[in-house]
Amino acid sequence: MCCHRLVIYTTCGHSFFSPRPLVECRDASMPPDGHQSSTCELVAHPYRSLRLERLCPDCQHQRDRLLANIERNQEVRFDEWRWKVSYGLPPHGKDYWTKKMEDKEAEASVVRKMEHKRPSMKRFSWRKSKNKSVVAIK
């Protein structure tokens, strides 16, 4: 197992191993036209790995291409007649929400009036009252 440096792009999640190993194992056999051993597996060294907070070059190129395409073709189309709105009262009188608000205010005023007419609750006690009025029967 040859130890390689691992580069991780955290934005897109792609990663790759360095072309040359940091440490070659005994079984490594490097082909003349390649950079990695064909006989052993690649292992990342935990202290030599890099974490980059950006996109990998392929994703960055694709993002730039898509953004350039959007900027070239940026045009907003809409039917103007659909967006014309009148904020005044409707010609036939009050609208639905105005009626609802007036009904709610009327209910609230009735409740307020009922609260003022309620008799006050006197305190109830099982104890005998000291101030008893005695009625004499003749």
C-alpha positions as CSV (number, residue, x, y, z in Angstrom):
1,M,0.0,0.0,0.0
2,C,1.5,3.3,-1.2
3,C,0.6,6.4,0.9
4,H,-0.6,9.3,-1.2
5,R,-1.7,12.8,-0.4
6,L,-5.5,13.1,-0.7
7,V,-7.0,16.4,-1.8
8,I,-10.7,16.9,-0.9
9,Y,-12.8,19.8,-2.3
10,T,-15.4,20.3,0.4
11,T,-17.8,22.4,-1.7
12,C,-18.5,19.8,-4.4
13,G,-17.3,16.7,-2.5
14,H,-14.9,15.5,-5.2
15,S,-11.4,14.3,-4.3
16,F,-8.3,12.9,-5.9
17,F,-4.9,11.4,-4.9
18,S,-1.6,13.0,-5.6
19,P,0.2,11.6,-8.7
20,R,3.3,10.7,-6.8
21,P,3.2,8.7,-3.6
22,L,4.6,10.1,-0.4
23,V,5.8,6.7,0.7
24,E,6.2,3.8,-1.7
25,C,5.7,0.2,-0.5
26,R,8.0,-2.7,-1.3
27,D,5.5,-4.1,-3.8
28,A,5.2,-0.9,-5.8
29,S,5.9,-1.1,-9.5
30,M,5.7,2.2,-11.3
31,P,5.1,2.0,-15.0
32,P,7.3,4.3,-17.1
33,D,4.3,6.2,-18.5
34,G,2.3,6.3,-15.3
35,H,2.4,7.9,-11.9
36,Q,0.7,5.4,-9.7
37,S,1.6,1.8,-8.9
38,S,-0.4,-0.8,-10.7
39,T,0.1,-3.6,-8.2
40,C,-0.9,-2.0,-4.9
41,E,-3.9,-0.1,-3.7
42,L,-3.9,3.7,-3.0
43,V,-4.1,4.8,0.6
44,A,-4.3,8.4,1.9
45,H,-2.0,9.5,4.6
46,P,-4.2,11.1,7.4
47,Y,-1.7,13.9,8.3
48,R,-0.9,14.8,4.7
49,S,-4.4,15.2,3.3
50,L,-5.6,18.6,2.2
51,R,-9.1,20.0,2.6
52,L,-9.9,22.8,0.2
53,E,-13.0,25.0,0.7
54,R,-13.8,25.5,-3.0
55,L,-15.0,23.7,-6.1
56,C,-12.8,21.3,-8.0
57,P,-11.5,22.7,-11.4
58,D,-14.1,20.7,-13.4
59,C,-17.0,21.8,-11.3
60,Q,-15.7,25.4,-11.3
61,H,-15.5,25.4,-15.1
62,Q,-19.0,24.0,-15.4
63,R,-20.4,26.6,-13.0
64,D,-18.7,29.5,-14.9
65,R,-20.1,28.2,-18.2
66,L,-23.6,27.9,-16.8
67,L,-23.5,31.4,-15.2
68,A,-22.2,32.9,-18.4
69,N,-25.0,31.3,-20.3
70,I,-27.6,32.7,-17.9
71,E,-26.1,36.2,-18.1
72,R,-26.2,36.1,-21.9
73,N,-29.8,34.9,-22.1
74,Q,-31.1,36.9,-19.2
75,E,-34.5,38.4,-20.2
76,V,-37.7,38.6,-18.3
77,R,-40.9,38.2,-20.2
78,F,-44.4,38.7,-18.8
79,D,-47.9,39.5,-19.9
80,E,-48.5,43.1,-18.8
81,W,-52.3,42.8,-18.7
82,R,-52.0,40.0,-16.0
83,W,-50.1,42.2,-13.6
84,K,-52.3,45.3,-13.6
85,V,-53.9,45.5,-10.2
86,S,-56.4,48.0,-8.8
87,Y,-56.0,48.7,-5.1
88,G,-59.2,50.8,-4.8
89,L,-62.6,49.7,-3.5
90,P,-64.5,47.4,-5.8
91,P,-67.2,49.2,-7.8
92,H,-70.1,47.3,-6.1
93,G,-69.2,48.4,-2.6
94,K,-67.2,46.7,0.2
95,D,-65.1,43.7,-0.5
96,Y,-65.1,40.4,1.4
97,W,-62.3,41.3,3.9
98,T,-63.8,44.7,4.8
99,K,-67.1,43.0,5.6
100,K,-65.4,40.4,7.7
101,M,-63.5,43.0,9.7
102,E,-66.7,45.0,10.4
103,D,-68.5,41.9,11.5
104,K,-65.6,41.0,13.9
105,E,-65.6,44.5,15.3
106,A,-69.4,44.4,15.9
107,E,-69.0,41.1,17.7
108,A,-66.3,42.5,19.9
109,S,-68.4,45.6,20.8
110,V,-71.3,43.3,21.8
111,V,-69.0,41.3,24.1
112,R,-67.6,44.5,25.7
113,K,-71.2,45.7,26.4
114,M,-72.1,42.3,28.0
115,E,-69.0,42.5,30.3
116,H,-70.2,45.8,31.7
117,K,-73.7,44.5,32.5
118,R,-72.6,41.4,34.4
119,P,-73.5,41.5,38.1
120,S,-70.6,41.5,40.4
121,M,-69.9,38.2,42.1
122,K,-70.1,38.4,45.9
123,R,-67.8,36.4,48.0
124,F,-69.4,33.2,49.4
125,S,-68.5,31.8,52.8
126,W,-69.8,29.0,55.0
127,R,-69.1,31.0,58.2
128,K,-71.8,32.6,60.1
129,S,-72.1,36.3,59.6
130,K,-71.7,38.4,62.7
131,N,-73.9,41.1,61.4
132,K,-77.2,39.2,61.3
133,S,-80.4,41.2,61.2
134,V,-83.0,39.7,63.6
135,V,-86.6,39.9,62.5
136,A,-89.1,40.0,65.2
137,I,-92.3,38.2,64.6
138,K,-95.3,39.6,66.5
